[in-house]
Amino acid sequence: MPEKKAEVPPNESVTYSSGTHDGPPDLRILHYNDVYHVDPSSSEPVGGVARFMSLIKHYREDDKFQGQPDLVTLFSGDAFNPSLESSVTKGDHMVPLLNKIGTDAAALGNHDLDFGVRQFKHLASKCKFPWLIANVLDPALGDEVPIGNCKKTHIITSSNGVKIGLIGLGEREWLATINSLPPDLVYKSASQTAKELVPKLRAEGAEIVIAITHMREPNDNKLAEQTDGIIDIILGGHDHYYNHSVIKGTHVLRSGTDFKQLSYVEARRRPDDSGRWDFDIIRRDVTSAIPAHKPTVELVEKLTASLKATLQKPIGYTAAPLDARFRTVRLRESNIANWVCDIMRHYYNGDCSIMASGTVRGDQVYAPGPLLMKDIMNCFPFEDPVVVIKVRGKAILGALENGLSQYPALEGRFPQVSNITFKFDGGRPTGSRIVSTTINGEPIDLEKKYVLVTRGYMARGKDGYDDLLIESEGGEAEEIVSEENGILISMMLRQYFMSLRVMGQWKYWGNNIGQHWDRVASKVNATHTHPSAGPKSPSATTAATADADADAASGWDNWTPQKIRERKTRGVPVDESDNEDYADVDVGAAEPTYAGEIEKIDREIQIMRRVFAKWARVAKVESQVGEELDDGEFEVDWTRAIAPRVEGRIICVGGEHK
């Protein structure tokens, strides 16, 4: 049975009109960039790949476009990360969607490399279109070969015979944000690269030249300014907003983000034989008025069904609210950061630990109650392992000064620590803000070598942490546990929670790892576990009681903190296992009841949180983190509850952020 076309409302918004509309266009182009979340959001434009696909099919197949050139679809990078889904699939779930959209070519984005170049090459090999970047080269692959074996340029011949020359370009700045890059990369100026390669595209017959870029708007504008009109249009990404300008005859366009916007472009040759082109640009917002494309809905459900069940799985329980808000972790000591830094330090038995606060991505308070797999993956999504290095005290002091250098800006380099205390004055000049520092309760010895546990990202000098740069990267830090042998923070936390459960449940839990985690957990628990939060005798609510509770609960009665904890705790499956791998789950299997219930609870809590946050802003009410649960307020029989605390590790004595 033929697929029924979705009726797409005609709510086009004209971004730019050339004023020339005689006859059909010579080219029809669709542009999008920076897509992460496949599901729609709760606010307009809602986005979502299924509604996005309805718009794609409208511009590709609607009767009004019959007899016109086929649509050419171009993407400006960032699809494989970050998102909850990619934290488990490593971007694999996006490949079928990019292919279904009908993408003809893509620029390489920085987040497309988050899982390493090897994983990008694996994903790119399954894409039905080329990935382009001309100005980031990897000498290990050969002379003038782009990173990840991408192409520098590409020529597409449209359905009506027009040759379209494409060049992919990136900016130097985002190279510094990527965790794992090959050594000795060569970055070349985007403008100089364009001046070198665009004439070659013209010589190969390109009638129009399009730069697909992944650069901030000022860099795209600079590219247009310095290339004097040799590029007809720059289709940019990296920024998450919609904008258009014309600079020296070159159009510069970026098309929003996250399947929430796209650009439909009609291009017509100018009749003056100048070889120039006129563009008419239409912006489309992907609103809830656009119907979802049902086959895409089914594809998304198939791609994420097992993933959702895995992510909704409760893996731990907290008796204290975990403050992961950016305005906390990037300005002051945080209980969740203390807890993670302590686990990192005790896992490797280091002297101390430093973690850049940008590691903590949750930007919310995790309320007391069950913690889900998705909470861990969402809050700690990065793929660089924890490493161990040996550095002098003066390097640790320099690292702390770097972390405070941008204070009070909400910068991810702000340091969170374990077995370190420091006082700082945010009003003093950058580089001399530390007032006093101790390690293991003793004043820091600038010449002594300490065993420091940190992120691989920081040991490569990222975010300005040059003092922690390892010897192989040109620094002075001695590498004890390298990235190759390190463990991800998310995996470390999952194993920590596993250590708090009943050991007999875990069939792959050997004696050695059991002894190791018994030591780690006992040391961490000395500070971060509720004194009466050990596993209780089995006392789960019976089915009859649960049914009675459900019948009695109505309206807000079902949304008290205690009720929410009870509902999520009841969601823990009776028959647990340690199978948490995405690849091992049957994609076609039905979603467990507990996963659907917990997903519903979390979705509604997110809506409540947004509504309350807006009300608080309007009413000028400052929200506060709640209190730790008292003994008797919780009853959990499947794990030991954590209760991370703030201990005065970081003290601001001047210039405090208000």
MIRO-247443 format. One record per residue (C-alpha): x negated, z negated, y; residue number from 1. Coordinates in Angstrom, 2 decimals. Example, Ala and Ser with C-alpha at 12.3 -4.5 7.8 and 13.67 -1.06 7.14 Angstrom:
2
PT         u         w         v   num
PT    -12.30     -7.80     -4.50     1
PT    -13.67     -7.14     -1.06     2
***
This chain:
658
PT         u         w         v   num
PT      0.00      0.00      0.00     1
PT     -1.56      1.02      3.33     2
PT     -2.57     -1.78      5.66     3
PT     -0.12     -2.35      8.49     4
PT     -1.66     -2.10     11.94     5
PT     -1.54     -5.26     14.03     6
PT      0.20     -4.88     17.36     7
PT     -2.42     -5.79     19.96     8
PT     -1.06     -6.71     23.41     9
PT     -2.27     -4.44     26.23    10
PT     -3.86     -7.17     28.33    11
PT     -7.09     -5.38     29.22    12
PT     -9.12     -6.62     32.18    13
PT    -11.10     -4.03     34.14    14
PT    -14.66     -5.23     34.73    15
PT    -15.95     -2.01     36.29    16
PT    -14.40      1.36     37.07    17
PT    -16.41      4.44     37.89    18
PT    -13.36      6.23     39.28    19
PT    -13.93      9.25     37.03    20
PT    -11.26      9.55     34.36    21
PT    -10.89     13.29     33.85    22
PT    -10.38     13.90     30.16    23
PT    -11.46     11.77     27.23    24
PT    -14.79      9.90     27.36    25
PT    -17.96     11.36     25.91    26
PT    -18.78      8.03     24.26    27
PT    -16.82      4.93     23.30    28
PT    -18.87      1.75     22.89    29
PT    -17.92     -1.77     21.85    30
PT    -20.30     -4.63     22.64    31
PT    -20.45     -8.27     21.55    32
PT    -23.11    -10.99     21.39    33
PT    -23.86    -14.57     20.25    34
PT    -21.28    -15.27     17.56    35
PT    -21.38    -18.50     15.58    36
PT    -18.03    -19.98     14.55    37
PT    -15.77    -17.86     12.37    38
PT    -12.67    -20.02     12.85    39
PT    -10.61    -20.08     16.07    40
PT    -10.95    -22.95     18.51    41
PT     -8.10    -25.01     19.93    42
PT     -8.37    -23.78     23.54    43
PT     -7.95    -20.32     25.04    44
PT     -9.48    -17.91     24.47    45
PT     -9.30    -19.16     20.89    46
PT    -11.58    -16.52     19.40    47
PT    -12.04    -16.45     15.65    48
PT    -13.37    -13.49     13.71    49
PT     -9.93    -12.53     12.33    50
PT     -8.42    -11.96     15.80    51
PT    -11.68    -10.36     16.90    52
PT    -11.31     -7.91     14.01    53
PT     -7.78     -7.00     15.15    54
PT     -9.25     -5.93     18.52    55
PT    -12.01     -3.98     16.78    56
PT     -9.47     -2.09     14.68    57
PT     -7.31     -1.48     17.76    58
PT    -10.13      0.29     19.60    59
PT    -11.20      2.10     16.47    60
PT     -7.85      3.24     15.07    61
PT     -5.05      3.04     17.66    62
PT     -3.10      6.26     18.20    63
PT     -4.09      6.38     21.89    64
PT     -7.72      7.01     20.84    65
PT     -6.97      9.83     18.40    66
PT     -9.11     12.89     19.08    67
PT    -11.69     10.84     20.97    68
PT    -15.24     10.03     19.79    69
PT    -15.55      7.35     17.12    70
PT    -16.37      3.86     18.32    71
PT    -20.06      2.83     18.45    72
PT    -20.39     -0.94     17.97    73
PT    -23.49     -2.77     19.24    74
PT    -24.43     -6.45     18.87    75
PT    -26.95     -8.36     21.01    76
PT    -28.10    -11.03     18.57    77
PT    -27.53    -14.61     17.35    78
PT    -25.21    -14.69     14.33    79
PT    -27.00    -16.50     11.50    80
PT    -27.16    -19.97     13.14    81
PT    -26.14    -22.51     14.40    82
PT    -22.85    -23.50     12.83    83
PT    -21.56    -25.88     10.20    84
PT    -21.22    -22.97      7.81    85
PT    -24.77    -21.74      8.33    86
PT    -26.19    -25.23      7.80    87
PT    -25.23    -24.74      4.15    88
PT    -25.25    -20.94      3.69    89
PT    -28.34    -20.30      5.86    90
PT    -26.45    -17.48      7.55    91
PT    -25.44    -15.64      4.39    92
PT    -21.71    -15.89      5.09    93
PT    -22.10    -13.86      8.32    94
PT    -23.42    -10.70      6.68    95
PT    -20.09     -9.46      5.23    96
PT    -18.40    -10.14      8.58    97
PT    -20.99     -8.24     10.65    98
PT    -20.66     -5.35      8.22    99
PT    -16.84     -5.40      8.29   100
PT    -16.88     -5.32     12.09   101
PT    -18.65     -1.97     11.76   102
PT    -21.78     -2.94     13.66   103
PT    -24.02      0.10     14.19   104
PT    -27.12     -1.69     15.50   105
PT    -28.16     -5.21     16.55   106
PT    -30.82     -6.85     18.68   107
PT    -32.75     -9.71     17.08   108
PT    -31.78    -13.10     18.53   109
PT    -33.75    -16.33     18.42   110
PT    -31.19    -18.13     16.22   111
PT    -31.34    -15.30     13.70   112
PT    -34.81    -16.65     12.85   113
PT    -33.82    -20.34     12.57   114
PT    -34.13    -20.31      8.77   115
PT    -37.44    -18.48      8.85   116
PT    -38.48    -14.84      8.91   117
PT    -38.22    -14.55      5.14   118
PT    -34.55    -15.57      5.18   119
PT    -33.87    -13.23      8.10   120
PT    -35.39    -10.32      6.18   121
PT    -33.21    -11.22      3.19   122
PT    -30.09    -11.24      5.35   123
PT    -31.07     -8.10      7.24   124
PT    -31.60     -6.25      3.95   125
PT    -27.89     -6.76      3.19   126
PT    -26.74     -5.52      6.60   127
PT    -25.53     -1.94      6.83   128
PT    -27.18     -1.47     10.22   129
PT    -30.69     -1.86     11.69   130
PT    -31.99     -4.88     13.62   131
PT    -34.10     -4.01     16.66   132
PT    -36.84     -5.67     18.68   133
PT    -39.66     -3.65     20.23   134
PT    -41.76     -6.22     22.07   135
PT    -42.41     -9.02     19.54   136
PT    -44.93     -7.78     17.00   137
PT    -46.38     -9.32     13.84   138
PT    -49.94     -8.08     13.15   139
PT    -49.68     -9.35      9.55   140
PT    -47.16     -6.60      8.86   141
PT    -49.32     -3.82     10.25   142
PT    -50.27     -2.23     13.54   143
PT    -47.42     -2.39     16.09   144
PT    -44.87     -3.64     13.53   145
PT    -42.08     -5.86     14.95   146
PT    -41.38     -9.32     13.58   147
PT    -39.26     -9.35     10.43   148
PT    -39.84     -5.60      9.92   149
PT    -37.25     -4.86     12.59   150
PT    -37.19     -1.45     14.19   151
PT    -38.38     -0.88     17.75   152
PT    -35.95      1.90     18.54   153
PT    -33.13      3.72     16.84   154
PT    -31.14      6.90     17.50   155
PT    -27.46      7.17     16.63   156
PT    -25.65     10.49     16.70   157
PT    -22.04      9.96     17.74   158
PT    -19.15     11.68     15.99   159
PT    -19.10     14.33     18.74   160
PT    -22.85     14.96     18.57   161
PT    -24.15     12.83     21.45   162
PT    -27.56     11.34     20.67   163
PT    -27.74      7.66     21.69   164
PT    -31.20      6.14     22.08   165
PT    -31.39      2.39     21.43   166
PT    -34.21     -0.04     22.16   167
PT    -34.22     -3.74     21.23   168
PT    -35.91     -6.27     23.54   169
PT    -36.38    -10.06     23.59   170
PT    -37.86    -12.58     25.99   171
PT    -40.98    -14.70     25.69   172
PT    -39.11    -17.94     26.44   173
PT    -37.06    -18.08     23.25   174
PT    -40.11    -17.72     21.05   175
PT    -41.00    -21.30     22.02   176
PT    -37.69    -22.58     20.63   177
PT    -38.06    -21.26     17.06   178
PT    -39.23    -23.65     14.37   179
PT    -41.03    -21.35     11.95   180
PT    -42.74    -18.21     13.22   181
PT    -45.61    -16.23     11.72   182
PT    -49.02    -16.92     13.31   183
PT    -50.63    -14.63     15.87   184
PT    -47.43    -12.97     17.08   185
PT    -47.91    -10.51     19.91   186
PT    -45.43    -10.61     22.78   187
PT    -45.34     -7.60     25.10   188
PT    -43.60     -7.34     28.44   189
PT    -40.04     -6.09     28.01   190
PT    -40.32     -3.87     31.08   191
PT    -43.66     -2.36     30.03   192
PT    -42.37     -1.81     26.51   193
PT    -39.31     -0.03     27.86   194
PT    -41.46      2.18     30.11   195
PT    -43.52      3.10     27.06   196
PT    -40.72      3.75     24.56   197
PT    -37.79      5.10     26.58   198
PT    -39.59      8.40     27.37   199
PT    -40.26      8.78     23.64   200
PT    -36.54      8.32     22.94   201
PT    -35.78     11.00     25.52   202
PT    -38.35     13.28     23.92   203
PT    -36.62     12.77     20.56   204
PT    -33.40     14.05     22.07   205
PT    -31.68     10.89     23.32   206
PT    -29.12     11.87     25.94   207
PT    -28.29      8.27     26.88   208
PT    -30.53      5.19     26.54   209
PT    -29.11      1.75     25.85   210
PT    -31.20     -1.42     25.75   211
PT    -29.77     -4.02     23.37   212
PT    -31.41     -7.24     24.51   213
PT    -31.42    -10.95     23.73   214
PT    -32.63    -12.36     27.04   215
PT    -31.29    -14.58     29.81   216
PT    -29.54    -12.70     32.61   217
PT    -32.43    -13.06     35.11   218
PT    -34.73    -11.36     32.61   219
PT    -32.21     -8.56     32.01   220
PT    -31.95     -8.15     35.79   221
PT    -35.75     -8.05     36.02   222
PT    -35.81     -5.39     33.31   223
PT    -33.35     -3.26     35.28   224
PT    -35.26     -3.85     38.53   225
PT    -38.64     -2.85     37.09   226
PT    -37.57      0.20     35.07   227
PT    -36.07      2.17     37.99   228
PT    -33.02      3.55     36.22   229
PT    -34.66      4.95     33.05   230
PT    -32.23      2.78     31.05   231
PT    -28.58      3.74     31.47   232
PT    -27.08      0.40     30.43   233
PT    -28.44     -2.96     29.27   234
PT    -26.22     -4.76     26.77   235
PT    -27.45     -8.34     26.81   236
PT    -27.08    -11.55     24.85   237
PT    -28.46    -15.12     24.76   238
PT    -26.27    -16.31     27.66   239
PT    -22.86    -17.51     26.55   240
PT    -20.78    -16.07     29.35   241
PT    -19.39    -12.76     30.54   242
PT    -20.96    -10.91     33.47   243
PT    -21.70     -7.43     34.80   244
PT    -23.86     -6.01     37.56   245
PT    -25.49     -2.72     38.57   246
PT    -29.19     -2.76     39.52   247
PT    -31.02      0.39     40.59   248
PT    -28.45      2.50     38.77   249
PT    -28.68      0.52     35.53   250
PT    -25.61     -1.38     34.37   251
PT    -26.32     -4.91     33.07   252
PT    -23.59     -6.36     30.85   253
PT    -23.19     -9.46     28.70   254
PT    -19.99     -9.95     26.74   255
PT    -19.26    -13.66     26.29   256
PT    -19.75    -15.55     23.06   257
PT    -18.42    -16.79     19.75   258
PT    -15.87    -14.03     18.99   259
PT    -14.02    -15.06     22.18   260
PT    -14.79    -11.94     24.23   261
PT    -15.91     -8.36     23.81   262
PT    -16.50     -5.33     26.01   263
PT    -14.97     -1.91     25.49   264
PT    -16.98      0.74     27.34   265
PT    -16.13      4.37     28.00   266
PT    -19.07      6.54     29.05   267
PT    -18.79      9.98     30.69   268
PT    -21.49     12.42     31.68   269
PT    -21.70     13.06     35.38   270
PT    -20.76     16.63     36.23   271
PT    -23.80     17.14     38.50   272
PT    -26.24     17.92     35.64   273
PT    -28.31     14.86     36.64   274
PT    -28.27     13.51     33.11   275
PT    -26.75     10.28     34.42   276
PT    -23.67      8.54     33.05   277
PT    -20.61      6.85     34.51   278
PT    -19.20      3.77     32.80   279
PT    -15.77      2.22     32.70   280
PT    -15.96     -1.33     31.32   281
PT    -13.02     -3.28     29.93   282
PT    -13.23     -6.99     29.13   283
PT    -11.04     -8.35     26.35   284
PT    -10.53    -12.05     25.76   285
PT     -9.62    -12.94     22.19   286
PT     -6.52    -15.04     22.85   287
PT     -3.90    -16.46     20.51   288
PT     -1.59    -13.59     21.53   289
PT     -3.76    -11.27     19.43   290
PT     -2.62    -11.36     15.79   291
PT     -5.14    -12.30     13.13   292
PT     -6.28     -9.50     10.85   293
PT     -5.02    -10.71      7.46   294
PT     -7.73     -9.15      5.25   295
PT    -10.35    -10.83      7.45   296
PT     -8.51    -14.15      7.21   297
PT     -8.67    -13.82      3.42   298
PT    -12.35    -12.86      3.55   299
PT    -13.21    -15.89      5.69   300
PT    -11.27    -18.16      3.35   301
PT    -13.16    -16.74      0.40   302
PT    -16.52    -17.13      2.13   303
PT    -15.92    -20.70      3.26   304
PT    -13.59    -22.25      0.65   305
PT    -16.28    -23.90     -1.44   306
PT    -18.31    -24.65      1.65   307
PT    -15.44    -26.55      3.27   308
PT    -14.91    -28.63      0.14   309
PT    -18.60    -29.54      0.12   310
PT    -18.73    -30.38      3.81   311
PT    -15.61    -32.56      3.67   312
PT    -17.16    -34.75      0.99   313
PT    -17.66    -38.40      2.07   314
PT    -21.26    -39.41      1.37   315
PT    -21.59    -42.71      3.21   316
PT    -19.83    -45.42      5.20   317
PT    -20.69    -46.94      8.59   318
PT    -19.45    -50.30      9.82   319
PT    -20.78    -49.57     13.31   320
PT    -19.90    -46.71     15.69   321
PT    -22.81    -44.24     15.73   322
PT    -23.53    -43.12     19.30   323
PT    -24.81    -39.54     19.14   324
PT    -23.63    -38.51     22.61   325
PT    -26.13    -36.41     24.58   326
PT    -25.86    -38.76     27.56   327
PT    -26.98    -41.58     25.29   328
PT    -29.67    -40.08     23.06   329
PT    -31.26    -38.07     25.90   330
PT    -31.43    -40.98     28.35   331
PT    -31.81    -44.23     26.40   332
PT    -32.15    -45.89     23.02   333
PT    -29.47    -44.94     20.50   334
PT    -28.45    -46.73     17.32   335
PT    -28.15    -43.53     15.26   336
PT    -31.59    -42.37     16.45   337
PT    -33.11    -45.77     15.62   338
PT    -31.67    -45.55     12.13   339
PT    -32.94    -41.99     11.52   340
PT    -36.40    -42.75     12.91   341
PT    -36.63    -45.82     10.66   342
PT    -35.67    -43.78      7.60   343
PT    -38.29    -41.16      8.50   344
PT    -41.00    -43.81      8.94   345
PT    -40.22    -45.78      5.79   346
PT    -39.81    -42.63      3.70   347
PT    -43.47    -41.78      4.36   348
PT    -44.66    -45.36      4.94   349
PT    -46.02    -44.39      8.35   350
PT    -47.18    -46.65     11.17   351
PT    -44.57    -45.29     13.55   352
PT    -42.18    -42.42     14.19   353
PT    -41.21    -40.28     17.19   354
PT    -38.26    -37.89     17.22   355
PT    -37.23    -35.69     20.13   356
PT    -33.63    -36.61     20.97   357
PT    -32.61    -32.94     20.86   358
PT    -32.77    -33.41     17.09   359
PT    -29.44    -35.28     17.36   360
PT    -26.81    -32.57     17.92   361
PT    -23.51    -34.36     17.25   362
PT    -22.72    -35.15     20.93   363
PT    -20.01    -37.62     19.91   364
PT    -19.45    -41.15     18.69   365
PT    -18.94    -41.29     14.94   366
PT    -16.31    -43.99     14.47   367
PT    -16.63    -46.72     11.83   368
PT    -15.51    -45.50      8.44   369
PT    -16.54    -42.81      5.96   370
PT    -19.24    -40.34      7.00   371
PT    -18.84    -36.81      5.69   372
PT    -21.40    -34.30      4.58   373
PT    -20.42    -32.16      7.59   374
PT    -21.17    -35.05      9.94   375
PT    -24.76    -35.12      8.70   376
PT    -25.16    -31.33      8.67   377
PT    -23.57    -30.94     12.10   378
PT    -25.58    -33.73     13.69   379
PT    -28.93    -32.72     12.13   380
PT    -28.80    -28.94     11.60   381
PT    -32.45    -28.03     12.12   382
PT    -34.53    -26.47      9.38   383
PT    -38.00    -27.76     10.24   384
PT    -39.15    -30.50      7.84   385
PT    -40.35    -33.98      8.71   386
PT    -44.16    -34.07      8.78   387
PT    -46.82    -36.78      8.82   388
PT    -49.84    -36.58     11.11   389
PT    -52.70    -38.88     12.10   390
PT    -53.29    -39.13     15.85   391
PT    -55.00    -41.42     18.32   392
PT    -53.01    -43.85     20.41   393
PT    -53.70    -41.80     23.54   394
PT    -51.93    -38.82     21.90   395
PT    -48.87    -40.97     21.15   396
PT    -48.89    -42.20     24.76   397
PT    -49.15    -38.60     25.98   398
PT    -46.28    -37.59     23.71   399
PT    -44.11    -40.37     25.12   400
PT    -44.98    -39.33     28.68   401
PT    -43.99    -35.75     27.83   402
PT    -40.69    -36.98     26.43   403
PT    -39.99    -38.81     29.70   404
PT    -41.26    -36.03     31.99   405
PT    -37.83    -34.51     32.69   406
PT    -35.92    -37.80     32.96   407
PT    -33.12    -38.21     34.11   408
PT    -32.26    -34.63     33.12   409
PT    -30.46    -34.47     29.77   410
PT    -33.47    -32.91     28.07   411
PT    -33.89    -32.80     24.30   412
PT    -37.54    -33.88     24.58   413
PT    -36.59    -37.50     25.44   414
PT    -38.28    -39.62     22.70   415
PT    -36.53    -41.81     20.13   416
PT    -38.86    -44.06     18.15   417
PT    -39.49    -46.40     15.21   418
PT    -41.98    -49.30     15.23   419
PT    -42.77    -48.36     18.83   420
PT    -41.48    -50.09     21.94   421
PT    -42.03    -48.86     25.47   422
PT    -40.97    -49.66     29.01   423
PT    -40.81    -46.87     31.57   424
PT    -40.07    -46.34     35.24   425
PT    -38.14    -43.11     35.77   426
PT    -38.90    -43.21     39.48   427
PT    -42.66    -42.91     39.02   428
PT    -44.47    -39.53     39.02   429
PT    -44.31    -37.42     35.88   430
PT    -47.18    -38.26     33.55   431
PT    -47.41    -41.91     34.59   432
PT    -43.96    -43.27     33.84   433
PT    -44.92    -45.50     30.89   434
PT    -45.30    -49.12     32.02   435
PT    -46.19    -50.64     28.65   436
PT    -46.21    -49.60     24.98   437
PT    -46.56    -51.40     21.66   438
PT    -46.94    -50.20     18.09   439
PT    -46.07    -52.66     15.34   440
PT    -45.72    -55.37     17.98   441
PT    -49.27    -54.93     19.29   442
PT    -50.35    -53.20     22.53   443
PT    -51.17    -49.57     21.80   444
PT    -54.86    -48.92     21.11   445
PT    -55.67    -45.59     22.75   446
PT    -58.60    -44.88     20.43   447
PT    -57.10    -46.10     17.16   448
PT    -55.69    -43.52     14.76   449
PT    -52.07    -44.07     13.74   450
PT    -50.05    -42.43     10.99   451
PT    -47.13    -40.84     12.85   452
PT    -44.00    -39.42     11.23   453
PT    -42.32    -36.72     13.31   454
PT    -40.67    -33.30     13.17   455
PT    -42.63    -30.18     12.33   456
PT    -41.22    -28.73     15.55   457
PT    -43.12    -31.33     17.58   458
PT    -46.32    -31.06     15.53   459
PT    -46.42    -27.42     16.60   460
PT    -46.37    -28.44     20.26   461
PT    -42.78    -27.40     20.91   462
PT    -40.83    -28.94     23.80   463
PT    -44.13    -29.77     25.50   464
PT    -45.41    -32.06     22.72   465
PT    -48.93    -30.60     22.94   466
PT    -50.49    -34.01     22.24   467
PT    -49.09    -33.87     18.70   468
PT    -50.34    -30.35     17.97   469
PT    -51.93    -30.14     14.51   470
PT    -55.48    -28.87     14.00   471
PT    -54.41    -25.60     12.38   472
PT    -52.48    -24.79     15.56   473
PT    -55.44    -25.59     17.82   474
PT    -54.70    -29.27     18.39   475
PT    -56.36    -32.50     17.30   476
PT    -53.73    -34.04     15.02   477
PT    -54.80    -34.42     11.41   478
PT    -52.13    -33.10      9.05   479
PT    -51.23    -35.46      6.18   480
PT    -47.87    -34.03      5.08   481
PT    -47.41    -30.42      6.18   482
PT    -44.18    -28.56      6.85   483
PT    -44.62    -26.79      3.55   484
PT    -44.42    -30.14      1.76   485
PT    -42.06    -31.99      4.09   486
PT    -38.36    -32.72      3.69   487
PT    -35.51    -31.88      6.06   488
PT    -33.92    -34.74      7.99   489
PT    -30.48    -33.76      6.70   490
PT    -31.72    -33.90      3.10   491
PT    -33.50    -37.20      3.77   492
PT    -30.27    -38.72      5.06   493
PT    -28.27    -37.38      2.11   494
PT    -30.77    -38.95     -0.29   495
PT    -30.68    -42.21      1.66   496
PT    -26.91    -42.41      1.29   497
PT    -27.32    -41.58     -2.37   498
PT    -29.63    -44.57     -2.71   499
PT    -26.89    -46.85     -1.36   500
PT    -24.40    -45.79     -4.02   501
PT    -24.00    -46.92     -7.58   502
PT    -27.11    -45.46     -9.20   503
PT    -25.44    -44.73    -12.53   504
PT    -23.34    -41.95    -10.97   505
PT    -26.34    -39.72    -10.31   506
PT    -27.51    -37.93    -13.40   507
PT    -30.51    -36.33    -11.66   508
PT    -31.68    -39.64    -10.17   509
PT    -34.97    -40.34    -11.98   510
PT    -36.88    -43.64    -12.13   511
PT    -39.54    -42.64     -9.61   512
PT    -37.14    -41.50     -6.93   513
PT    -34.96    -44.53     -7.63   514
PT    -37.88    -46.89     -7.04   515
PT    -38.92    -44.95     -3.92   516
PT    -35.48    -45.07     -2.34   517
PT    -34.98    -48.69     -3.35   518
PT    -38.04    -49.50     -1.23   519
PT    -36.92    -47.29      1.69   520
PT    -33.35    -48.55      1.64   521
PT    -34.38    -52.21      1.47   522
PT    -36.62    -51.83      4.54   523
PT    -34.10    -49.84      6.55   524
PT    -31.27    -52.14      5.49   525
PT    -33.10    -55.14      6.93   526
PT    -32.06    -53.87     10.36   527
PT    -29.28    -51.35      9.92   528
PT    -26.89    -52.66      7.24   529
PT    -23.87    -54.88      7.79   530
PT    -24.65    -58.33      6.32   531
PT    -21.51    -58.30      4.18   532
PT    -21.29    -54.58      3.60   533
PT    -22.30    -54.34     -0.03   534
PT    -20.08    -52.54     -2.55   535
PT    -16.94    -54.55     -3.28   536
PT    -15.27    -54.94     -6.62   537
PT    -13.07    -51.90     -7.32   538
PT     -9.96    -52.42     -5.26   539
PT     -8.84    -48.98     -4.25   540
PT     -5.32    -48.63     -3.05   541
PT     -3.02    -47.76     -5.94   542
PT     -1.06    -44.54     -5.87   543
PT      2.16    -46.49     -5.39   544
PT      0.74    -48.40     -2.44   545
PT     -0.66    -45.21     -0.97   546
PT      2.73    -43.52     -1.26   547
PT      4.40    -46.51      0.36   548
PT      1.85    -46.45      3.16   549
PT      2.46    -42.75      3.69   550
PT      6.22    -43.26      3.80   551
PT      5.94    -46.17      6.22   552
PT      3.45    -44.45      8.51   553
PT      4.91    -42.43     11.32   554
PT      3.66    -41.36     14.71   555
PT      0.85    -43.53     16.02   556
PT      1.16    -45.97     13.12   557
PT     -0.81    -43.49     11.05   558
PT     -3.56    -43.14     13.67   559
PT     -4.82    -46.66     14.18   560
PT     -8.56    -46.97     13.47   561
PT     -7.82    -49.00     10.34   562
PT     -5.33    -46.43      9.04   563
PT     -7.76    -43.58      9.67   564
PT    -10.49    -45.41      7.75   565
PT     -8.11    -46.10      4.88   566
PT     -6.92    -42.49      4.68   567
PT    -10.46    -41.10      4.71   568
PT    -11.72    -43.71      2.25   569
PT     -8.88    -42.91     -0.17   570
PT    -10.13    -39.34      0.01   571
PT    -13.28    -40.16     -1.93   572
PT    -12.98    -38.46     -5.35   573
PT    -13.03    -40.83     -8.31   574
PT    -15.29    -38.56    -10.37   575
PT    -18.32    -37.99     -8.16   576
PT    -21.47    -36.03     -8.92   577
PT    -24.63    -35.04     -7.12   578
PT    -23.76    -31.36     -7.05   579
PT    -23.81    -30.58     -3.33   580
PT    -25.28    -27.10     -3.44   581
PT    -23.26    -24.31     -1.86   582
PT    -24.43    -21.78     -4.41   583
PT    -23.18    -23.85     -7.34   584
PT    -19.56    -24.02     -6.22   585
PT    -16.95    -21.57     -7.46   586
PT    -15.84    -19.60     -4.39   587
PT    -12.50    -18.87     -5.95   588
PT    -11.78    -22.48     -6.88   589
PT     -8.90    -24.30     -5.25   590
PT     -9.84    -26.63     -2.42   591
PT     -9.68    -30.29     -3.54   592
PT     -6.81    -32.25     -2.05   593
PT     -9.15    -34.80     -0.49   594
PT    -11.03    -32.06      1.40   595
PT     -7.85    -30.67      2.94   596
PT     -6.63    -34.13      3.93   597
PT     -9.91    -35.10      5.55   598
PT    -10.16    -31.76      7.35   599
PT     -6.67    -32.33      8.78   600
PT     -7.57    -35.84      9.94   601
PT    -10.77    -34.66     11.60   602
PT     -9.09    -31.71     13.29   603
PT     -6.41    -33.93     14.81   604
PT     -8.95    -36.54     15.88   605
PT    -10.93    -33.82     17.66   606
PT     -7.80    -32.81     19.59   607
PT     -7.12    -36.44     20.50   608
PT    -10.72    -36.87     21.62   609
PT    -10.57    -33.84     23.94   610
PT     -7.24    -34.89     25.42   611
PT     -8.45    -38.44     26.04   612
PT    -11.75    -37.22     27.53   613
PT     -9.85    -35.05     30.02   614
PT     -7.51    -37.93     30.89   615
PT    -10.48    -40.27     31.35   616
PT    -12.15    -37.83     33.77   617
PT     -8.98    -37.43     35.83   618
PT     -8.24    -41.16     35.81   619
PT    -11.90    -41.98     36.50   620
PT    -11.99    -44.26     33.48   621
PT    -15.35    -44.71     31.76   622
PT    -15.08    -44.80     27.99   623
PT    -17.18    -47.29     26.03   624
PT    -18.49    -47.29     22.48   625
PT    -16.39    -49.52     20.22   626
PT    -17.48    -52.63     18.39   627
PT    -18.97    -52.98     14.93   628
PT    -16.44    -53.83     12.24   629
PT    -16.15    -57.49     11.29   630
PT    -16.24    -58.73      7.74   631
PT    -12.80    -58.14      6.24   632
PT    -12.03    -55.13      8.44   633
PT    -13.30    -52.77      5.78   634
PT    -13.37    -52.68      2.03   635
PT    -15.49    -50.04      0.33   636
PT    -16.28    -50.12     -3.38   637
PT    -18.39    -46.99     -3.77   638
PT    -21.35    -47.60     -1.45   639
PT    -23.11    -50.05      0.86   640
PT    -22.06    -49.69      4.49   641
PT    -24.67    -49.06      7.19   642
PT    -24.56    -50.66     10.65   643
PT    -27.31    -49.17     12.86   644
PT    -28.20    -51.19     15.95   645
PT    -29.93    -50.95     19.32   646
PT    -32.90    -53.34     19.47   647
PT    -34.61    -52.93     22.84   648
PT    -37.15    -50.35     21.69   649
PT    -36.74    -48.34     24.92   650
PT    -36.36    -50.15     28.26   651
PT    -36.02    -48.51     31.66   652
PT    -37.37    -50.75     34.46   653
PT    -36.88    -48.36     37.38   654
PT    -35.30    -45.07     38.43   655
PT    -32.55    -45.57     35.89   656
PT    -29.99    -42.81     35.44   657
PT    -26.61    -43.85     36.84   658
***
